[in-house]
Amino acid sequence: MSNEVLRDKRLWTIFGITMIAVMGVASITPALPKISETLNLSKTQIGLLISAFTFPGIFLTPVAGIMADRLGRKRSSFYHCSYLHLPASPYFMCMI
């Protein structure tokens, strides 16, 4: 990489967002030994679980950013919340 690229604030913003997404794994790390014990998972399978937890955020963050730029922050937040809660709604109704 050239020095110009490394000085670009947008690049560092992307790096920071990716780092925050990866740090989200820390929220499930304390539960991993119990999960692996209960489900009889190997270390490889635990690694895949961490990847499955992290990759959607890494790949969907740019898409969410583009939507926010095109639709506006409030409308895109509404669509994102609706999209995330829609699959969970049948389970919520079962708990009532």
Summary of the structure (lengths in Angstrom):
residues: 96
radius of gyration: 17.9
end to end distance: 54.9
largest distance: 57.3
contacts: 194
relative contact order: 0.07
helix: 86%
strand: 0%
